[in-house]
Structures are given as C-alpha cells and as structure tokens.
Amino acid sequence: MRVKIRKYPYPYQAMLTICSDLDETPNKDIYFETARYLNTTKETLLGKGVGLEVGNTIFFDMPAHNFSYTNTDNDGREKIHKLIQSGHIDCLHSFGDFVISREKIEKYWSVIRQGERKIEVWVDHGQAATNLDNDIMQGQGAEIGAAAYHTDLTVQSGGLPFIWKGRVSSCVAQNAKRSYASIFNRKQFKASSKTILLEFIKGWLARLGNQKYAMHSANKVLRKTMLTDGSPVLEFMRCNPSWGGVSIFDSARGIHNVLTPAVLNTLVKNQGCSIFYSHLGKVFSEREPFSEQTRQAFELLASYQQKKQILVTTTRRLLGYNRTVEELGFVVKLQGGETQIHFTTAYCGEDLHGLTWYVDKPEKTSLYVNGEKYLNLQINQPDQTNRSSVSIAWLPLNYPDQL
C-alpha cells in the first residue's frame, strides 16, 4: 500500500503567485482594471483579460499620487472591501507612509477587519514606520514602546500569520534545489553573471551562519521565525528572477523580462513554488498602462496554467496551501479492502483545497478529516509520473461580477 502526499494540487507541477506591491499606482481605474485584466477574460482598459487568479495589496495614508484606501472615494473603498471579501485583495502593504501613531493603526485595523474574510498577509513597504522588520525595512511595528508598535494587536491576535520582511531571491523555484539557470542571459553576460554571483554568495553566507540570508540557502517559501518582540510568525520569501538583480524589472514596465519561457520552464522542471515580487501599478502611462510586451508576458503565463503545468493563485492561497502541507501528518489504514487516509488539522476551507495523495486504487480510497469522512473526494487520472491520486478539489475564487 503506497500512499504519498503530492507536492502540488493535481495535476499541476508548480505553483506561482504574483505578489504586487501597489506603490505608485496612479488611480483607482488602473488599480481595479488591473484586477479585472488578470482575473477575468473580459475586455478591459489594459486589454483582453487573461483569466488567472491574482491578488493585490492595499495600504492607507499615502501621498496623493499613490492610490490607497484613504486617497480614493467611497466607490473605490466599496470596491476594495468587495475584493477583500472575494480574496482578490489579500495583502496589507503596511499601514502607509503617514501612519505613525497607535490611534491611526487601531482605526485602520478595525476598517480592514470588517468583513467575513480577513486580510492575513503582511508585506513591509519602503521605510514605513509600521513595517515589521527593523533591519532591512527599518520599521517600528514590532518594537515594544515605539509609537508605531502594533504586533500585539495585529500579529499576536492571530490576525496576520504570514509576514514578508524584505527578503527577495533571484532564484526562481523555491521549495526546490536552488537553480541559477534561468538568471543567465547571454546578451547580458556581465550583469547576469554578477546577479548569479551575488545569489551564490548569499547562500554561502547563510551556511556560515549569516541570519539575513538564511532563507536564501534553504530556498523555502515559508519558515517559522519571530519578530523582534518575540511574536511567532511565518515569514515568506519572494523572488524576482531578473538577470539584472532583485530590483530590476520588478514592475509592469519590466515583467516581460521575468515572465519568460526560460523562467517558467525552470519553475516547472524543478517543481518549484514561487512568489513573484512586483509592482504592477508602476505602469507605462495612465493612457496606456500595459504595453504589448506586458500583455504577451501574462498571456504566456496563462498558457502554462491552461496546460496544467503551473497553478497561478493569490499570495494568501499559496501560503495557506504550503502551511497546510508542511504541517500535515496523516495515518493510512486498510479496512475491508479500502484504503483510509486519516488526518487532523487546525485549518479548513481553502487551506485544504488541492491536497492530493498518490494511491494505488483511488476508487477504493476514502479520506477522513478530523474524524469526519470527506464526501467529495476527487478521483484523478494518472499524472505525468503515471501515478493515480485522490484530491480535495482546488476550487477557484469567484471574482465579483460588478467590478
């Protein structure tokens, strides 16, 4: 009896999310049309939609040229809440440049927690005072006694389990052996070689005990760690597999240089899981936000999903899936010729979507979650490994009709 958890939801060989910081998004039209373009197949101001599943970030008090919760109108705020509820705004990108007091933090935290679905992912922003990293991102959010301290409210309550503190890798395909292959560019030999060397050095520094680059060496999407006030969190690492380094082509103006066949093929070949670091609000112009090259890059990514090679989803869903798999333990029992898979978990709903087990006889397999038989077990055809499997189905998010 051979039962083994599959790395990713059937039938995909890799997972990817585009975790876009909304810095410099010029207005609400571009913010919401970007979401429609990425998540539907409708005609939009940016072109015909590509039908992926991509989330976005939000923040509050910002300069006037940045779209934010406080800079938009009532219509914009209503749409923000709808997208939070649908899961398509899934990350809080700090509280914003101008939030430096506990009073504002409490006000905005209450606003963002109104609905049934909550934002559970935090992404540090620039040098915002509320950032949770006080080294790379120079924040005070986890420093007890600081004016912008908030982890007792936001993290220790369990509200923000997933935290990004500034770490970005040039290597695509986390949760796999580090690969530099897709970074190399013959036409940019010097620059790409430098990027590879820097990433190689980060790995060696980590092996020598350097804590700043510890995640680079392990090359894992998630790790358990603590903030400076001792709050336990799950920290995640993003990647920007650009030949020019982690701060080059990290926007809509350059994403066609990282969503390439070389990068996506490496992700599939290595069975990797990647959170792409980008700023899709940094567009070419308000009149023409995306170029033809940008659209072609997203169409290319969509083709990999259509071929069932890469599952594209939101940051929150990718992190939730990985957390569940990493913590998952199960027991296999043989009862009357039936294979029973039993597991207990603190998670539910979308965090269980996609869980897949390789089994010899899927039609004679049952699944028990926290002691209850799961009634909608999906039986799968053999995948590229020629092994059969059963799954809890991966169900897509529903994009709001009126947006």
WOMOPE-V812680 format. One record per residue. N is the residue number from 1. PSI is psi as a letter, one per 20 degrees, with the letter a starting at -180 (none if undefined). NEAR is the number of other ideal C-beta (glycine too) atoms within 12 Angstrom. Layout:
BEGIN
n: [N & N]
psi: [PSI & PSI]
near: [NEAR & NEAR]
END
This chain:
BEGIN
n: [1 & 2 & 3 & 4 & 5 & 6 & 7 & 8 & 9 & 10 & 11 & 12 & 13 & 14 & 15 & 16 & 17 & 18 & 19 & 20 & 21 & 22 & 23 & 24 & 25 & 26 & 27 & 28 & 29 & 30 & 31 & 32 & 33 & 34 & 35 & 36 & 37 & 38 & 39 & 40 & 41 & 42 & 43 & 44 & 45 & 46 & 47 & 48 & 49 & 50 & 51 & 52 & 53 & 54 & 55 & 56 & 57 & 58 & 59 & 60 & 61 & 62 & 63 & 64 & 65 & 66 & 67 & 68 & 69 & 70 & 71 & 72 & 73 & 74 & 75 & 76 & 77 & 78 & 79 & 80 & 81 & 82 & 83 & 84 & 85 & 86 & 87 & 88 & 89 & 90 & 91 & 92 & 93 & 94 & 95 & 96 & 97 & 98 & 99 & 100 & 101 & 102 & 103 & 104 & 105 & 106 & 107 & 108 & 109 & 110 & 111 & 112 & 113 & 114 & 115 & 116 & 117 & 118 & 119 & 120 & 121 & 122 & 123 & 124 & 125 & 126 & 127 & 128 & 129 & 130 & 131 & 132 & 133 & 134 & 135 & 136 & 137 & 138 & 139 & 140 & 141 & 142 & 143 & 144 & 145 & 146 & 147 & 148 & 149 & 150 & 151 & 152 & 153 & 154 & 155 & 156 & 157 & 158 & 159 & 160 & 161 & 162 & 163 & 164 & 165 & 166 & 167 & 168 & 169 & 170 & 171 & 172 & 173 & 174 & 175 & 176 & 177 & 178 & 179 & 180 & 181 & 182 & 183 & 184 & 185 & 186 & 187 & 188 & 189 & 190 & 191 & 192 & 193 & 194 & 195 & 196 & 197 & 198 & 199 & 200 & 201 & 202 & 203 & 204 & 205 & 206 & 207 & 208 & 209 & 210 & 211 & 212 & 213 & 214 & 215 & 216 & 217 & 218 & 219 & 220 & 221 & 222 & 223 & 224 & 225 & 226 & 227 & 228 & 229 & 230 & 231 & 232 & 233 & 234 & 235 & 236 & 237 & 238 & 239 & 240 & 241 & 242 & 243 & 244 & 245 & 246 & 247 & 248 & 249 & 250 & 251 & 252 & 253 & 254 & 255 & 256 & 257 & 258 & 259 & 260 & 261 & 262 & 263 & 264 & 265 & 266 & 267 & 268 & 269 & 270 & 271 & 272 & 273 & 274 & 275 & 276 & 277 & 278 & 279 & 280 & 281 & 282 & 283 & 284 & 285 & 286 & 287 & 288 & 289 & 290 & 291 & 292 & 293 & 294 & 295 & 296 & 297 & 298 & 299 & 300 & 301 & 302 & 303 & 304 & 305 & 306 & 307 & 308 & 309 & 310 & 311 & 312 & 313 & 314 & 315 & 316 & 317 & 318 & 319 & 320 & 321 & 322 & 323 & 324 & 325 & 326 & 327 & 328 & 329 & 330 & 331 & 332 & 333 & 334 & 335 & 336 & 337 & 338 & 339 & 340 & 341 & 342 & 343 & 344 & 345 & 346 & 347 & 348 & 349 & 350 & 351 & 352 & 353 & 354 & 355 & 356 & 357 & 358 & 359 & 360 & 361 & 362 & 363 & 364 & 365 & 366 & 367 & 368 & 369 & 370 & 371 & 372 & 373 & 374 & 375 & 376 & 377 & 378 & 379 & 380 & 381 & 382 & 383 & 384 & 385 & 386 & 387 & 388 & 389 & 390 & 391 & 392 & 393 & 394 & 395 & 396 & 397 & 398 & 399 & 400 & 401 & 402 & 403]
psi: [o & o & p & p & p & q & g & r & p & p & j & q & i & r & q & q & q & o & n & p & p & j & p & j & o & h & r & h & g & h & g & h & h & g & g & g & g & h & i & r & k & r & p & r & i & i & a & p & q & i & k & a & o & p & a & r & r & q & a & d & o & r & q & h & j & p & p & r & g & h & i & a & a & h & g & g & h & g & h & g & h & g & h & g & h & i & j & i & o & j & p & o & m & a & i & r & h & j & o & j & q & h & g & h & g & h & g & h & g & g & g & i & j & g & r & g & p & q & p & j & p & p & o & q & p & c & k & p & h & j & q & i & p & j & f & g & i & l & r & j & h & j & o & p & i & q & h & j & p & j & h & h & g & h & g & h & i & j & h & n & h & p & p & p & k & i & p & p & q & i & p & q & m & r & k & r & p & p & p & i & g & i & h & p & o & h & i & l & g & g & g & h & h & g & g & g & g & g & h & g & g & g & g & h & h & g & h & j & j & o & h & h & j & h & h & g & g & h & l & q & g & q & q & p & a & q & r & h & j & j & p & p & r & o & p & q & p & r & q & n & l & p & i & i & r & i & j & p & k & l & r & h & i & j & h & i & i & h & m & r & h & g & g & h & h & g & g & g & g & j & l & r & o & q & o & p & p & r & n & i & i & n & r & g & r & h & g & n & g & q & r & h & h & g & g & h & g & h & h & g & g & h & h & h & g & h & j & k & g & p & o & p & a & r & g & g & g & g & g & g & g & g & g & g & g & h & i & p & q & q & p & p & q & o & o & k & j & p & p & p & p & p & q & q & q & i & r & r & c & h & i & i & p & i & p & p & p & p & q & g & n & h & i & k & p & q & p & p & o & l & i & p & p & p & i & k & p & p & p & q & q & p & a & i & i & k & q & r & r & q & q & o & q & o & p & q & q & o & p & p & h & j & none]
near: [19 & 15 & 29 & 20 & 30 & 34 & 32 & 39 & 40 & 35 & 28 & 34 & 32 & 39 & 44 & 46 & 46 & 45 & 42 & 41 & 44 & 46 & 37 & 31 & 38 & 30 & 27 & 31 & 27 & 35 & 44 & 38 & 33 & 47 & 47 & 34 & 37 & 46 & 38 & 32 & 19 & 20 & 13 & 26 & 26 & 36 & 28 & 19 & 28 & 36 & 24 & 38 & 39 & 45 & 45 & 48 & 51 & 48 & 45 & 35 & 28 & 33 & 18 & 15 & 16 & 36 & 43 & 39 & 41 & 28 & 27 & 29 & 16 & 12 & 16 & 26 & 27 & 21 & 31 & 40 & 28 & 25 & 40 & 37 & 25 & 32 & 39 & 41 & 46 & 43 & 44 & 49 & 44 & 51 & 48 & 37 & 29 & 27 & 36 & 26 & 21 & 25 & 16 & 27 & 34 & 21 & 21 & 34 & 31 & 18 & 26 & 39 & 24 & 19 & 19 & 11 & 26 & 29 & 40 & 37 & 46 & 50 & 50 & 43 & 40 & 28 & 22 & 38 & 33 & 48 & 41 & 46 & 34 & 27 & 18 & 23 & 31 & 25 & 39 & 33 & 44 & 40 & 26 & 19 & 12 & 25 & 19 & 36 & 32 & 42 & 38 & 25 & 28 & 39 & 34 & 22 & 16 & 19 & 25 & 42 & 32 & 44 & 43 & 43 & 37 & 34 & 39 & 40 & 46 & 49 & 43 & 49 & 41 & 42 & 37 & 28 & 20 & 35 & 33 & 32 & 25 & 37 & 41 & 28 & 29 & 12 & 11 & 20 & 14 & 15 & 23 & 28 & 21 & 23 & 34 & 31 & 19 & 28 & 37 & 24 & 21 & 33 & 27 & 17 & 19 & 26 & 16 & 14 & 11 & 16 & 21 & 20 & 28 & 25 & 37 & 32 & 29 & 27 & 33 & 35 & 42 & 35 & 31 & 21 & 28 & 21 & 35 & 27 & 25 & 15 & 31 & 19 & 35 & 34 & 39 & 45 & 48 & 47 & 45 & 40 & 50 & 41 & 35 & 26 & 31 & 31 & 19 & 27 & 35 & 33 & 34 & 43 & 26 & 32 & 40 & 27 & 33 & 46 & 41 & 28 & 20 & 27 & 42 & 34 & 26 & 35 & 43 & 34 & 23 & 30 & 29 & 42 & 43 & 50 & 49 & 50 & 41 & 49 & 33 & 42 & 41 & 30 & 35 & 24 & 16 & 22 & 14 & 18 & 32 & 37 & 23 & 14 & 23 & 34 & 29 & 21 & 36 & 40 & 26 & 29 & 40 & 31 & 23 & 31 & 34 & 18 & 20 & 22 & 30 & 42 & 39 & 45 & 42 & 44 & 48 & 43 & 42 & 48 & 45 & 38 & 40 & 38 & 33 & 33 & 34 & 24 & 23 & 29 & 14 & 25 & 16 & 25 & 19 & 19 & 16 & 9 & 14 & 22 & 31 & 28 & 37 & 26 & 29 & 19 & 27 & 17 & 26 & 17 & 21 & 32 & 29 & 33 & 32 & 37 & 39 & 40 & 40 & 29 & 34 & 22 & 21 & 28 & 18 & 20 & 35 & 30 & 38 & 25 & 28 & 16 & 13 & 14 & 17 & 26 & 12 & 16 & 30 & 27 & 23 & 30 & 18 & 17 & 24 & 21 & 18 & 9 & 23 & 29 & 39 & 35 & 34 & 38 & 22 & 32 & 19 & 25 & 31 & 18 & 31 & 23 & 11 & 13 & 33]
END
